Amino acid sequence: MRKTKAENIASAAADVVRAAAGRKKYKRTTAVILAAGNSCRMKGKDKQFLTVCGMPVLARSIRAFENSPCIKDIVVVTKEDKIRDVITLCEKYGFKKVYAVVAGGENRQTSAWLGFRQVSDKAEFVAFHDGARCLVDPDDIEKVCLAAYEFGAATAATAATDTVKKANASGFIEGSEDRNFVWLAQTPQVFGTNLYRASGYTAREANFLATDDCSLAERIGFKGIKLVETGKKNIKITTPDDVFLAEALIGAEKRAKEKENADR
């Protein structure tokens, strides 16, 4: 039966409502990718420029954020003598979201703050990511960002599966932790810009040094950092063995996809 004009209009309006309800709303988010480390355990090689399956580590990390719909733009923090190399890398791979490449500081926390200073006042959220975590993918970035939009802050992480022991300074066991409540923090770590500004500034004033960005927000009493499971694949390239592991993980994922396509 042919629909009336009014019924067609009503049907079209319903389609629009359904589409709007299913559409994810992204808030303006800038990624700060940290690549200014000294690579001390890489036997003199800069891990950011080592290739994993033919592509530099840093390029893989940037590409994931380039392809994430949550990310509006990107700041890369590197060593001063590598700025030109990073710019060349971005040009080679056609990255459009990278708008600033800046020199880092004497430690990760300082580098994060220097990168944050480049973030636009219009940004509502900032996502900090270790450039050496080159297996992160756009889906995981989106999951962490959406959690941060809801709770104010979120971090990629994976739940501990091994038994966790607490040790003393001499390396002897002091006790066991309940692994049901133990997570291993990863990146990206995403914060509302005002939250990060307050936590980063107060940490600098107090000379408080942390190994990740969540610790800064924890220090000022923020209790709302949501842990988002992103699995064990999101490894950090730290030693030469990690390059082989990353390539093995990429190969396994590729074979799994090929098998899935063949079975369809």
SELUMTOR-169999 format. One line per 8 residues: their letters; for each residue x, y, z of N, C-alpha, C. Coordinates in nm, 2 decimals, decimal comma, padded with zeros to 4 digits. Last residue first. Layout:
! SELUMTOR-169999
A) X Y Z X Y Z X Y Z  ... .
END
This chain:
! SELUMTOR-169999
RDANEKEK) 03,39 -01,67 00,57 03,26 -01,61 00,55 03,19 -01,67 00,42  03,64 -01,77 00,60 03,53 -01,85 00,65 03,39 -01,79 00,62  03,81 -01,57 00,50 03,79 -01,69 00,42 03,68 -01,78 00,47  03,79 -01,38 00,70 03,73 -01,35 00,57 03,71 -01,48 00,49  03,92 -01,53 00,91 03,78 -01,49 00,93 03,71 -01,45 00,79  04,17 -01,55 00,80 04,09 -01,67 00,82 03,95 -01,64 00,84  04,25 -01,28 00,80 04,24 -01,36 00,67 04,16 -01,48 00,68  04,25 -01,23 01,07 04,15 -01,16 00,98 04,14 -01,23 00,85 .
ARKEAGIL) 04,45 -01,40 01,15 04,32 -01,42 01,21 04,21 -01,35 01,12  04,67 -01,28 01,02 04,63 -01,42 00,99 04,49 -01,45 01,03  04,68 -01,04 01,15 04,66 -01,04 01,01 04,61 -01,18 00,97  04,74 -01,12 01,41 04,62 -01,05 01,39 04,58 -01,05 01,24  05,00 -01,23 01,37 04,89 -01,31 01,42 04,75 -01,25 01,39  05,14 -01,00 01,29 05,12 -01,11 01,20 05,01 -01,20 01,24  05,13 -00,84 01,52 05,07 -00,79 01,40 05,04 -00,91 01,30  05,27 -01,01 01,69 05,13 -00,98 01,72 05,06 -00,93 01,60 .
AEALFVDD) 05,52 -01,01 01,57 05,45 -01,14 01,59 05,30 -01,11 01,61  05,59 -00,75 01,60 05,57 -00,80 01,46 05,50 -00,93 01,47  05,61 -00,73 01,88 05,51 -00,65 01,81 05,49 -00,71 01,67  05,82 -00,91 01,92 05,69 -00,94 01,98 05,58 -00,86 01,90  06,03 -00,77 01,80 05,99 -00,90 01,75 05,85 -00,94 01,80  06,03 -00,55 01,97 06,01 -00,53 01,82 05,96 -00,66 01,76  06,10 -00,65 02,21 05,97 -00,60 02,20 05,93 -00,58 02,05  06,37 -00,70 02,20 06,28 -00,82 02,19 06,13 -00,77 02,17 .
PTTIKINK) 06,49 -00,45 02,24 06,49 -00,51 02,11 06,39 -00,63 02,09  06,26 -00,27 02,46 06,38 -00,35 02,44 06,37 -00,41 02,30  06,02 -00,12 02,43 06,12 -00,08 02,53 06,26 -00,14 02,50  05,71 -00,06 02,32 05,84 -00,10 02,27 05,95 -00,04 02,36  05,44 -00,17 02,50 05,53 -00,06 02,48 05,66 -00,11 02,44  05,13 -00,31 02,38 05,26 -00,32 02,44 05,34 -00,19 02,42  04,85 -00,40 02,35 04,89 -00,26 02,35 05,03 -00,25 02,43  04,77 -00,66 02,38 04,84 -00,62 02,26 04,90 -00,49 02,26 .
KGTEVLKI) 04,62 -00,71 02,60 04,76 -00,72 02,62 04,84 -00,68 02,49  04,34 -00,48 02,65 04,40 -00,60 02,62 04,56 -00,60 02,63  04,19 -00,27 02,73 04,24 -00,26 02,59 04,33 -00,38 02,56  03,95 -00,16 02,95 04,02 -00,28 02,91 04,06 -00,27 02,76  03,98 00,13 03,13 03,92 00,07 03,00 04,00 -00,04 02,95  03,90 00,29 03,42 03,99 00,19 03,36 03,91 00,13 03,24  03,84 00,63 03,49 03,78 00,50 03,45 03,89 00,41 03,38  03,88 00,83 03,75 03,95 00,79 03,63 03,90 00,65 03,60 .
GKFGIREA) 03,77 00,98 03,97 03,68 00,93 03,86 03,75 00,88 03,74  03,89 01,10 04,18 03,86 00,96 04,20 03,79 00,90 04,08  04,13 01,34 04,26 04,03 01,30 04,16 04,01 01,15 04,16  04,33 01,43 04,43 04,20 01,38 04,49 04,10 01,34 04,39  04,56 01,50 04,33 04,48 01,61 04,37 04,34 01,56 04,42  04,67 01,25 04,26 04,73 01,33 04,37 04,64 01,44 04,42  04,53 01,17 04,04 04,50 01,10 04,17 04,55 01,19 04,28  04,64 01,33 03,85 04,50 01,36 03,88 04,47 01,29 04,02 .
LSCDDTAL) 04,89 01,21 03,85 04,88 01,36 03,88 04,74 01,39 03,92  04,85 00,95 03,77 04,90 00,98 03,91 04,89 01,13 03,94  04,79 00,97 03,50 04,68 00,94 03,60 04,73 00,98 03,74  05,03 00,99 03,37 04,95 01,11 03,39 04,84 01,09 03,49  05,32 00,83 03,53 05,21 00,84 03,43 05,12 00,96 03,47  05,52 00,86 03,71 05,55 00,79 03,59 05,44 00,78 03,49  05,58 01,18 03,86 05,51 01,06 03,85 05,55 00,99 03,72  05,69 01,41 04,10 05,72 01,34 03,98 05,65 01,21 03,97 .
FNAERATY) 05,65 01,73 04,23 05,60 01,59 04,24 05,62 01,53 04,10  05,70 01,99 04,29 05,81 01,91 04,24 05,77 01,76 04,26  05,48 02,15 04,33 05,52 02,07 04,44 05,65 01,98 04,41  05,44 02,26 04,08 05,47 02,35 04,19 05,52 02,28 04,31  05,38 02,04 03,93 05,50 02,11 03,90 05,54 02,20 04,02  05,14 01,97 04,04 05,25 01,87 04,05 05,38 01,95 04,03  04,98 02,18 03,97 05,01 02,16 04,11 05,12 02,06 04,13  04,97 02,14 03,69 05,03 02,26 03,75 05,07 02,24 03,89 .
GSARYLNT) 04,84 01,90 03,66 04,98 01,92 03,61 05,05 02,04 03,67  04,59 01,95 03,77 04,68 01,84 03,83 04,82 01,86 03,78  04,50 02,16 03,61 04,51 02,17 03,75 04,60 02,07 03,81  04,51 02,05 03,35 04,58 02,17 03,38 04,60 02,19 03,53  04,34 01,82 03,37 04,48 01,80 03,36 04,56 01,93 03,39  04,10 01,96 03,41 04,15 01,86 03,51 04,30 01,85 03,50  04,07 02,10 03,17 04,08 02,17 03,30 04,13 02,08 03,41  04,05 01,89 02,98 04,17 01,98 02,98 04,18 02,06 03,11 .
GFVQPTQA) 03,98 01,56 03,09 03,93 01,70 03,06 04,05 01,79 03,07  04,20 01,31 02,96 04,15 01,39 03,07 04,08 01,51 03,02  04,33 00,98 02,90 04,25 01,10 02,85 04,19 01,17 02,97  04,59 00,80 02,79 04,53 00,84 02,92 04,46 00,98 02,88  04,64 00,53 02,55 04,62 00,67 02,60 04,56 00,68 02,73  04,85 00,35 02,78 04,81 00,47 02,72 04,73 00,44 02,60  04,81 00,16 03,08 04,87 00,18 02,95 04,84 00,32 02,91  04,84 -00,02 03,39 04,81 00,10 03,32 04,88 00,11 03,18 .
LWVFNRDE) 04,70 -00,31 03,50 04,83 -00,26 03,44 04,79 -00,14 03,35  04,52 -00,37 03,80 04,52 -00,34 03,66 04,66 -00,28 03,62  04,37 -00,55 04,05 04,49 -00,50 04,00 04,49 -00,48 03,85  04,16 -00,68 04,16 04,15 -00,53 04,17 04,28 -00,47 04,12  04,21 -00,94 04,14 04,08 -00,89 04,09 04,07 -00,74 04,09  04,44 -00,99 04,27 04,45 -00,96 04,13 04,32 -00,91 04,07  04,52 -00,88 04,57 04,41 -00,94 04,51 04,41 -00,90 04,36  04,87 -00,93 04,65 04,76 -00,84 04,62 04,65 -00,92 04,55 .
SGEIFGSA) 05,06 -01,06 04,91 05,00 -01,08 04,78 04,89 -00,98 04,77  05,38 -00,97 05,07 05,24 -01,00 05,07 05,19 -01,02 04,93  05,65 -00,95 05,05 05,59 -00,90 05,17 05,44 -00,94 05,18  05,92 -01,13 04,92 05,78 -01,11 04,92 05,73 -01,06 05,06  06,23 -00,95 04,87 06,15 -01,06 04,93 06,00 -01,02 04,93  06,39 -00,74 04,78 06,34 -00,83 04,69 06,27 -00,95 04,74  06,45 -00,54 04,95 06,55 -00,64 04,93 06,51 -00,75 04,84  06,23 -00,38 04,98 06,34 -00,32 04,91 06,45 -00,43 04,88 .
NAKKVTDT) 05,96 -00,62 04,92 06,03 -00,52 05,00 06,15 -00,47 04,92  05,67 -00,67 04,70 05,81 -00,70 04,75 05,86 -00,59 04,84  05,37 -00,83 04,64 05,43 -00,70 04,68 05,57 -00,74 04,75  05,25 -01,01 04,35 05,32 -01,01 04,48 05,38 -00,87 04,51  04,98 -01,14 04,18 05,06 -01,02 04,21 05,12 -01,02 04,35  04,93 -01,39 03,94 04,93 -01,35 04,09 05,03 -01,24 04,11  04,81 -01,26 03,63 04,91 -01,33 03,71 04,88 -01,30 03,86  04,64 -01,08 03,52 04,59 -01,22 03,52 04,69 -01,31 03,60 .
AATAATAA) 04,51 -00,75 03,55 04,62 -00,85 03,58 04,56 -00,99 03,58  04,36 -00,58 03,28 04,35 -00,64 03,41 04,46 -00,75 03,43  04,49 -00,30 03,12 04,45 -00,44 03,11 04,46 -00,50 03,25  04,40 00,02 02,98 04,46 -00,06 03,08 04,43 -00,21 03,05  04,36 00,37 02,91 04,37 00,23 02,86 04,44 00,15 02,97  04,17 00,58 03,13 04,30 00,53 03,08 04,28 00,39 03,02  03,99 00,89 03,18 04,00 00,74 03,16 04,13 00,70 03,11  03,78 01,14 03,30 03,91 01,09 03,27 03,90 00,94 03,26 .
GFEYAALC) 03,51 01,20 03,30 03,60 01,31 03,32 03,74 01,27 03,29  03,31 01,02 03,23 03,36 01,02 03,37 03,45 01,14 03,40  03,25 01,06 02,95 03,15 01,03 03,05 03,19 01,06 03,19  03,49 01,11 02,83 03,38 01,21 02,81 03,27 01,19 02,92  03,62 00,88 02,90 03,67 01,00 02,95 03,56 01,11 02,94  03,49 00,70 02,73 03,48 00,68 02,88 03,52 00,81 02,95  03,56 00,79 02,48 03,42 00,80 02,52 03,40 00,78 02,67  03,84 00,74 02,50 03,79 00,88 02,49 03,64 00,89 02,53 .
VKEIDDPD) 03,85 00,46 02,50 03,90 00,54 02,62 03,85 00,68 02,61  03,73 00,40 02,26 03,67 00,35 02,38 03,72 00,43 02,50  03,91 00,52 02,07 03,77 00,57 02,09 03,71 00,52 02,22  04,13 00,37 02,11 04,14 00,51 02,14 04,00 00,56 02,16  04,04 00,12 02,02 04,08 00,14 02,16 04,08 00,28 02,20  04,00 00,19 01,75 03,89 00,14 01,83 03,92 00,16 01,98  04,26 00,25 01,65 04,16 00,36 01,67 04,04 00,32 01,75  04,51 00,08 01,86 04,43 00,10 01,74 04,32 00,20 01,76 .
VLCRAGDH) 04,85 00,03 01,94 04,72 00,09 01,98 04,64 00,10 01,85  05,11 -00,04 01,88 05,00 -00,13 01,84 04,86 -00,08 01,88  05,30 00,14 01,98 05,26 00,15 01,84 05,15 00,06 01,79  05,40 00,29 02,22 05,29 00,20 02,21 05,23 00,20 02,08  05,58 00,50 02,19 05,64 00,36 02,17 05,53 00,25 02,18  05,45 00,73 02,25 05,48 00,70 02,11 05,53 00,56 02,08  05,20 00,72 02,48 05,34 00,69 02,46 05,36 00,66 02,31  04,97 00,99 02,50 05,00 00,85 02,45 05,15 00,84 02,44 .
FAVFEAKD) 04,69 01,17 02,63 04,84 01,15 02,63 04,87 01,00 02,59  04,45 01,37 02,52 04,48 01,23 02,53 04,63 01,22 02,52  04,22 01,61 02,65 04,36 01,58 02,60 04,39 01,44 02,62  03,92 01,80 02,58 03,99 01,68 02,63 04,13 01,67 02,57  03,85 02,04 02,46 03,78 02,00 02,58 03,86 01,88 02,66  04,02 02,30 02,30 04,01 02,16 02,33 03,94 02,13 02,46  04,05 02,57 02,29 03,92 02,52 02,25 03,91 02,37 02,28  04,31 02,63 02,34 04,21 02,66 02,45 04,07 02,60 02,42 .
SVQRFGLW) 04,52 02,37 02,21 04,43 02,49 02,19 04,34 02,50 02,31  04,83 02,27 02,33 04,69 02,24 02,31 04,61 02,36 02,30  05,08 02,33 02,41 05,05 02,36 02,27 04,91 02,33 02,23  05,10 02,24 02,67 05,10 02,39 02,65 05,07 02,43 02,50  05,13 01,97 02,64 05,00 02,03 02,68 04,99 02,18 02,65  05,40 01,95 02,59 05,31 01,92 02,48 05,17 01,98 02,51  05,49 02,02 02,84 05,53 02,10 02,73 05,44 02,07 02,61  05,38 01,81 02,99 05,34 01,94 03,02 05,38 02,04 02,90 .
ASTQRNEG) 05,52 01,59 02,88 05,38 01,59 02,87 05,33 01,74 02,89  05,78 01,66 02,96 05,75 01,65 02,81 05,60 01,66 02,79  05,76 01,63 03,23 05,79 01,76 03,18 05,75 01,76 03,03  05,71 01,35 03,24 05,61 01,44 03,30 05,63 01,58 03,24  05,95 01,24 03,14 05,82 01,22 03,07 05,72 01,32 03,11  06,22 01,47 03,15 06,15 01,35 03,19 06,02 01,35 03,12  06,33 01,70 03,05 06,42 01,60 03,11 06,36 01,47 03,15  06,12 01,76 02,75 06,20 01,80 02,87 06,29 01,68 02,92 .
GAVVAYVK) 06,08 01,80 02,39 06,04 01,76 02,53 06,14 01,81 02,63  05,99 02,02 02,12 06,10 01,95 02,20 06,04 01,92 02,34  05,72 01,95 01,90 05,79 02,04 01,99 05,90 01,95 02,07  05,51 02,00 01,64 05,61 01,91 01,68 05,71 01,99 01,77  05,17 02,04 01,55 05,29 02,09 01,62 05,38 01,98 01,66  04,98 01,92 01,40 04,99 02,06 01,38 05,11 02,12 01,46  04,86 01,64 01,26 04,97 01,69 01,34 04,99 01,83 01,31  04,66 01,56 01,08 04,62 01,62 01,21 04,73 01,67 01,29 .
KFGYKECL) 04,77 01,45 00,85 04,71 01,59 00,84 04,68 01,65 00,98  05,03 01,26 00,73 04,95 01,29 00,85 04,90 01,43 00,85  05,18 01,15 00,52 05,06 01,23 00,49 04,97 01,25 00,61  05,42 01,02 00,55 05,30 00,94 00,56 05,17 01,02 00,55  05,60 01,23 00,50 05,61 01,11 00,42 05,48 01,03 00,43  05,53 01,42 00,70 05,51 01,45 00,56 05,50 01,33 00,47  05,61 01,28 00,93 05,47 01,32 00,91 05,43 01,35 00,77  05,88 01,27 00,88 05,81 01,14 00,89 05,66 01,17 00,86 .
TIVDRIKD) 05,95 01,54 00,89 05,97 01,46 00,76 05,89 01,34 00,76  05,90 01,58 01,16 05,82 01,66 01,06 05,83 01,58 00,92  06,09 01,41 01,27 05,95 01,39 01,29 05,86 01,46 01,19  06,33 01,54 01,19 06,30 01,40 01,14 06,15 01,37 01,16  06,31 01,78 01,32 06,31 01,78 01,17 06,27 01,64 01,12  06,33 01,69 01,59 06,21 01,76 01,54 06,20 01,76 01,39  06,55 01,58 01,70 06,47 01,49 01,61 06,35 01,56 01,56  06,67 01,74 01,88 06,75 01,71 01,75 06,67 01,62 01,66 .
EKTVVVID) 06,49 01,75 02,09 06,51 01,87 02,00 06,58 01,83 01,87  06,27 01,47 02,09 06,39 01,53 02,13 06,42 01,65 02,04  05,91 01,54 02,10 06,02 01,46 02,07 06,15 01,53 02,12  05,57 01,53 02,08 05,68 01,58 02,16 05,80 01,49 02,14  05,31 01,63 01,87 05,41 01,53 01,89 05,52 01,60 01,97  04,96 01,67 01,87 05,09 01,74 01,91 05,19 01,62 01,93  04,67 01,67 01,67 04,78 01,60 01,73 04,90 01,69 01,75  04,31 01,69 01,66 04,44 01,72 01,62 04,55 01,66 01,71 .
KICPSNEF) 04,08 01,54 01,72 04,07 01,65 01,63 04,21 01,69 01,57  03,97 01,21 01,76 04,09 01,30 01,77 04,08 01,41 01,67  03,77 01,03 01,71 03,76 01,11 01,84 03,86 01,23 01,83  03,83 00,89 01,49 03,73 00,99 01,47 03,72 01,08 01,60  04,16 00,80 01,41 04,05 00,80 01,52 03,96 00,91 01,50  04,37 00,82 01,24 04,25 00,75 01,19 04,14 00,74 01,30  04,56 00,95 01,40 04,51 01,01 01,27 04,38 00,95 01,22  04,60 00,75 01,58 04,53 00,87 01,62 04,48 00,95 01,50 .
ARISRALV) 04,74 00,57 01,42 04,62 00,53 01,49 04,54 00,65 01,54  04,96 00,72 01,33 04,85 00,68 01,23 04,73 00,64 01,30  05,12 00,75 01,55 05,05 00,87 01,50 04,94 00,82 01,41  05,21 00,48 01,57 05,13 00,54 01,68 05,05 00,66 01,63  05,35 00,45 01,33 05,23 00,36 01,36 05,14 00,42 01,47  05,55 00,64 01,36 05,45 00,65 01,25 05,33 00,57 01,28  05,70 00,52 01,57 05,62 00,65 01,59 05,52 00,67 01,49  05,80 00,29 01,44 05,72 00,28 01,56 05,63 00,41 01,58 .
PMGCVTLF) 05,79 00,28 01,08 05,85 00,32 01,20 05,75 00,32 01,32  05,72 -00,02 00,91 05,68 00,11 00,94 05,74 00,16 01,07  05,80 -00,29 00,87 05,82 -00,20 00,76 05,78 -00,05 00,79  05,73 -00,42 01,11 05,67 -00,46 00,98 05,68 -00,35 00,88  05,86 -00,15 01,25 05,79 -00,27 01,29 05,70 -00,31 01,17  06,17 00,02 01,28 06,06 -00,02 01,20 06,00 -00,15 01,25  06,27 00,29 01,49 06,28 00,15 01,45 06,16 00,11 01,37  06,21 00,54 01,58 06,23 00,53 01,44 06,27 00,38 01,39 .
QKDKGKMR) 06,18 00,51 01,85 06,07 00,57 01,78 06,08 00,55 01,63  06,42 00,42 01,96 06,31 00,32 01,93 06,20 00,38 01,85  06,73 00,48 01,85 06,61 00,55 01,89 06,49 00,47 01,85  06,99 00,28 01,99 06,90 00,31 01,88 06,78 00,39 01,93  07,14 00,20 02,20 07,19 00,31 02,13 07,10 00,35 02,01  07,00 -00,02 02,31 07,13 -00,04 02,26 07,18 00,07 02,16  06,76 00,03 02,43 06,76 -00,01 02,29 06,90 -00,01 02,23  06,73 00,14 02,68 06,74 -00,01 02,67 06,74 -00,06 02,53 .
CSNGAALI) 06,71 00,41 02,64 06,83 00,36 02,70 06,85 00,21 02,69  06,55 00,61 02,51 06,57 00,47 02,45 06,69 00,40 02,51  06,49 00,86 02,60 06,63 00,83 02,56 06,65 00,69 02,50  06,18 01,02 02,48 06,26 00,94 02,57 06,40 00,91 02,51  05,99 01,16 02,33 06,12 01,23 02,37 06,21 01,15 02,46  05,73 01,12 02,25 05,84 01,05 02,18 05,97 01,11 02,21  05,40 01,13 02,30 05,52 01,15 02,37 05,63 01,06 02,31  05,14 01,31 02,17 05,21 01,18 02,16 05,35 01,21 02,20 .
VATTRKYK) 04,84 01,42 02,25 04,98 01,46 02,27 05,06 01,33 02,28  04,54 01,49 02,08 04,63 01,39 02,13 04,77 01,45 02,14  04,25 01,67 02,17 04,38 01,67 02,11 04,47 01,56 02,17  03,91 01,68 02,11 04,01 01,61 02,18 04,14 01,62 02,10  03,58 01,79 02,14 03,71 01,82 02,08 03,83 01,77 02,17  03,38 01,49 02,16 03,42 01,63 02,21 03,56 01,66 02,16  03,14 01,32 01,97 03,28 01,34 02,01 03,30 01,48 02,06  02,88 01,10 01,99 02,91 01,25 02,00 03,05 01,26 02,05 .
KRGAAARV) 02,76 00,86 01,76 02,84 00,90 01,88 02,88 01,04 01,87  02,43 00,79 01,67 02,55 00,86 01,63 02,63 00,90 01,76  02,19 00,69 01,73 02,30 00,60 01,72 02,43 00,66 01,70  02,03 00,91 01,73 02,04 00,84 01,86 02,16 00,75 01,85  02,03 00,98 01,46 02,10 01,07 01,56 02,12 01,00 01,69  01,89 00,77 01,35 02,03 00,79 01,32 02,11 00,88 01,42  01,64 00,81 01,47 01,72 00,68 01,50 01,87 00,70 01,47  01,58 01,06 01,36 01,59 01,04 01,50 01,67 00,92 01,54 .
VDAAASAI) 01,57 00,99 01,09 01,67 01,09 01,13 01,69 01,08 01,28  01,36 00,81 01,09 01,49 00,76 01,05 01,60 00,86 01,10  01,15 00,98 01,16 01,19 00,87 01,25 01,32 00,82 01,22  01,14 01,14 00,93 01,17 01,20 01,06 01,22 01,09 01,16  01,05 00,95 00,75 01,18 01,01 00,73 01,23 01,07 00,86  00,79 00,90 00,85 00,89 00,79 00,84 01,03 00,84 00,83  00,67 01,15 00,82 00,69 01,09 00,96 00,79 00,98 00,96  00,67 01,16 00,54 00,75 01,26 00,62 00,77 01,21 00,76 .
NEAKTKRM) 00,51 00,95 00,48 00,65 00,95 00,43 00,73 01,05 00,51  00,27 01,03 00,59 00,33 00,91 00,65 00,48 00,91 00,60  00,21 01,25 00,43 00,24 01,27 00,58 00,31 01,15 00,64  00,17 01,13 00,19 00,28 01,22 00,20 00,32 01,24 00,35  00,09 00,78 00,24 00,06 00,92 00,21 00,18 01,00 00,23  00,22 00,48 00,08 00,21 00,57 00,19 00,17 00,71 00,15  00,06 00,22 -00,09 00,13 00,34 -00,10 00,11 00,43 00,02  00,08 -00,12 00,00 00,00 00,00 00,00 00,09 00,12 00,00 .
END
